[in-house]
Amino acid sequence: MVTLRYPPKPRPGDRVAVVSPSAGLPAIFPHVHELGLRRLREEFGLEPVEYPTTRVLGADPRDRARDLTAAFADPSITAVLATVGGDDLITVTPHLDDAVLRANPKPYFGYSDNTNVLNHLYRLGIVGYHGGSVLVHLGRSGAPHPSTFDSLRAALFTADWYDLTPATEWGDEPRDWQDPASLADEPVMFPGAGWHWQGPATVVQGRTWGGNLEILHWLMAADRVPSAAELAGSVLIFETSEELPSATEVFRILRNMGERGLLAAFPAVLVGRAKAWDFDRPHTLDQRRAWADDQRAAVTRALADYADDPVVVFDVDLGHTDPQLIIPYGGEVRVDAVERRISVRY
């Protein structure tokens, strides 16, 4: 098994890298990006440092990899934050300088397409952080969500256990970034309904692995995921994106993971709240609830076929949801199905 280590944490006043290894969306949404940078300074006391491709759309993968490697190599940089996700980071990670990353481990924050980097760091033995986005969460319209910022603050600055708590409200309908005036408006939110638990009443503790489900499928196709033996005893985390894969597609991806022997490796699974709204598919609340029900059924079916009665928690506030809780990637998590508690060690 890979031996994973937590990188040192930043302190208020430190310089942190802000990079776009996936999509350079700060180039077309500078107002959202600047809001995120301002909150990084004012709310967290950190000084963001941008790189040549941070605000470049369509930058060459080699240039993006060069910037990310440089961020790890710089001794004055104490953490690395991705601006946003995208769809081609799988072309960037092969150009990273792994020797530099291993010699200079740093906390990396990102999700969605950044699953590529988190999985890459995992295979190098470095714990990362699934969550955090300069545009999406630091640049959230209206006010920062307190649950997101409390989790992000703990993940950035502490190295202790942290209890995750179900959101009292949730949303997956962001404001339109193309309208700068919309940044003043709060996103649409709905009352929280808690987490949904399945499986045995037991306690599972292990390290995490997973990420965005669609990206995990690509990584399997590229043969860049750990083996079932390496993942044995780990806790699987996964969630779906704004591309809204159907329940059928979710089942097929998980079936492929099962055929690879991966699902049998996990005694516990944390499933993020299914994103069920996008600008081109503006589902009603009832449609979103039905979408989530279908997703849960698809996951349950796949796990029943390939896993050995794991503890499963649905609607965890991770991934493409608001608020978003930060999950250590390769770090420790305790899933207590007796007390119905989830704790992570940042």
N, C-alpha and C positions, 0 to 999 in steps of 0.2 A: 504494500500500500504506500501511496505517496505520503511523506511526512509534511504536514502543513504547519506554517508558522504565521502568527499574527504580526504584521508589520508595526513599527512604532507609530504612535498617534501624533497628530499635530497639536499645537497649543494656540490659543487666541493670540493674534499678532503675527502668526506664521504666514509665509507665502505658499499658496497652493496652485497647482496647475489647473487650468480650465481648457479642455481640449475637445476637438470634434473628430474622433477617429471614425465615426460613422458619417452621418449627414451634417454638412456645414450650414445648418439652418440659421445660425446667427447672421449669416449674410443677407437673408431676406426678412428676418424678424428681429432687427437690432433693438427695437423698443422692448421686446420681451427679454432679450438677452441682457440688456442694460439693467432692467429691473432685477433680474436674477443676480447679477454681479453686485448691485447695490445692497441687496439683502444679505449676500454672502459677507459683505464688509460690515454692515450695520448690525445684523442679527447674530453673526458668528465671530466677528472680529478677525476675519481672515482676509488676506490680500490676494486677490486673484491675479494670476499671471497667464496671459494668453500666448499662443504660439502661432507661427505663420499660417497654419491651415485652420485655426479656430473659426475664422469668419470667411472661409472659402468654400463655396458650393462646388462639389464635383472634383475635389483635389485628388491628385494621383494617390493611390493606396500606399505607394512607397513613401511619399511625402508625409502622409498622415502617420505612418508607422515611425518615421524619423522623428516627428514631433513627440509622439508618445514615448519613444525610447529616450529622447532628450529630457522629458519631464521626470522620468525615473532616474536618469543619470545626474540631474542637478542636485547637489547636496543641500541647496537652500529651499528646495521644494519638499514639503512634508506630507502632501496628499495630492491625489489626482482625481478631478471631477469631470465627467463627460457632460457636454452640453445637452445632448439629446440622443435618440436612437437613429434608426435608418434601416437599410437593407443590404449593405454590402461589406460589413466589417469582416466578413469571412475572407475577403481578399486582402485585408490589411495585416492580420495577425501573422501570416507567414513571413512578413518582412521585419518583424520585431527582432531586436537583439536580445535573445534570451539570457545571455551571459550578463548583460547590463541589468536586466530585470531581476535576476536571481541575486545579484550582488547588492542591489539597492531596493529592497522590498518597500513598497509604500501602499497605504490604503487607497484602493481604487473604487470609485462610486459610479454606478451606472446600471441600467437594466435594458430590457428589450433587446435590440441588436447588440448591445454591450455584453450580452451573454457570451459572445465570442471571446471578449477579453477576459471576463471572469473565469470562463472555462480554461483559457490559456494560462492564466495565473495559477489556477488550481493545479494544473498539470506541472507547473514549475514549483509547486509547494508553497504558494503565497495565498493567504486568506484575502478575499476581496469583499465587496459590499454590494449586494443586489438592491439597488434603489438609489434615489437621488438623481436629480436632473436640473441643470441650471435653468433651462427653459421651462420645463413642465411644472416643477415643484417649487424651485426658488422663484421662478417667474410667474407663479400662479396669480390669476386675476383676483381682484379684490384684496384680501389679506392673506398672508401665509396661513396654512392650516396648522393649528397648534399641535395636533397629533403627529403630523409629518415632521415638524420642526423639532419636537421633543425627541423623537426617535433619531433624527439625523444628528442632533446635537450630541446625544449619547453615543452614537456610532462614531462620530468624529473624535470626541475628546475623552471617552472613557474606555476602560478595558475590563468591565465588570458585567455581571448578569443583568439583563433588562427584561422585564415582563411585558410582552405584547398584550394589548387589550383590544377587544373588538370595537370597531368604530361606532360611535353613537349616531353618526350620519355618514353618508357615502354619496359619491357621484362619479360618473364617467363621461360627463358632457362638458368639455372645456369650452371656454369662450373662443371666438374666432380671432386668431392671431393676426389676421389680415386687417383687422379693425383696431388700431391703437386705442381708441376710446373705450373699447370693451375691457381693457385692463382694470378699469375702475369698478367693474361689476363682479359680484360674487358668482361663482359657478352654481349651476342647479344642483341641489343636494336633496337626499331623501333620508328618512329615518332608518337607522341601522337595525338589522334583525339578528345580529350576533353571528357566531360561527356555527357550522353544522358538523357534528362529529359522527363518525362511523367506526366500527371495528371494536377490538377488545378493550376492556378497561385496564390498561396497563400504562407504564411509563417507559418512554423510549428516549434515550439520549445518544446523540451521535453528531457527526459533522454533516453539513448540508452540501448538496449539489443539485444543479438543475438550471432553472432560469426560464426564459420565454420558450414556450413549447414549440413554436414554429422554427425558431433558431436552433433548438436542440435537434429537430428533424434534419435541418441542413447539416449540422455538425456530424450527425450519424452518417449521413450520405458521404461526407468528406472523410469519414473515419478519424475523427478528432475527439472522440469522447473516451473517458476512462473505461476500462473493462468492468464487467460485473464483479469480478473478484476484488478489484480496487475499490469498488463502491459498496461492498458488502457491509451492512450495518449502518449505512448512511441514511439521512432523511432527505427524501426527494422534495424539492420545491418547484412548482411550475405555475405558469399563468399564460393567458392568451392576449393578443395585441388588438390594436384598432383595425386590423384586417379582418377581424371577426370570423375566424375559422368555424365552420359548422360543427355540430356535435358529431356528425359522421367523420369529419376530418380529424377531430380530436381523438376519437376512438381509434382511427387508423394509425395515427402517429404513436399513440400509446401501445397499440398492438405491435407495431414495429419495434418499439422499445422492449416489449415483452419477448418477441421472437429473438431479440439480441441477448436475452437473459437479464436485462437490466431491472425490470420491475420486481423480479424476485429478490433483488438485493436490498430492498428498502423496507424496514419494519415500520416506517411511518412516512406519510405523504402530506405535505401542506399544499393546498390548491388555492391560488389567488382567486378573488372574486372575478367572475367571467365578465370581461368588458363586452357590452352588448349595445353600444351606441357609437355611431360615427356620423360625420357630416353628410355622407352619402347614404347612410342607413339610420335615420333619426327615429329609432324605435321608441314606442311609448313605454311607460313604466310597466304595464302589464306584459308587453312583448318582451321586455328585458327580464322580467321574472320568469317567463316561460323559457327564454333562451338559457338562463342560468339553470333551470330545472333540467333541461335537455343535456346541458354540459355535465351536470352532476351524474346523470344517468349514464352518459357515455364513459365517464371516468370510472364509475362503479363497475360497469360491465367489463372494462379492460382489466381492472385490478382483480376482479373475480376470476378472470381467465388465467392470469399470469402471476399474481402476487400471493403471498402466503398470509392472508388475513392481516394486513397492516392497519395501524391506526391511521385514519384519514380525517383531515380537517378541511372543510370547504369554506369558501368565502373569507379566507384570510386576507388582510388588507395589504397585499403585496402586489407589485407590478403595476399594470395599467389601471390604477384606481386612485381615488382621492377620498380620504387621506391615504398616504402610502407609508408603510412601515419598512424600515431598512432591515434586511436579513443578511447576516454574515454568510459569505459564500465560501464554503470550506471550513467555516468556523462552527462552534458548538451550538446546538439547540437541544432543549429539553421539551418533549411533548408529553404532557401529563394528562392522559385520558381519564384518570380517576378524579382529579380536581378540575379537569378541563381548563388547563393553563398551558400557555406556550411561553417559554423563556429562551432568550438568545444570549450568547456571550459575545459582546462587542470587543 
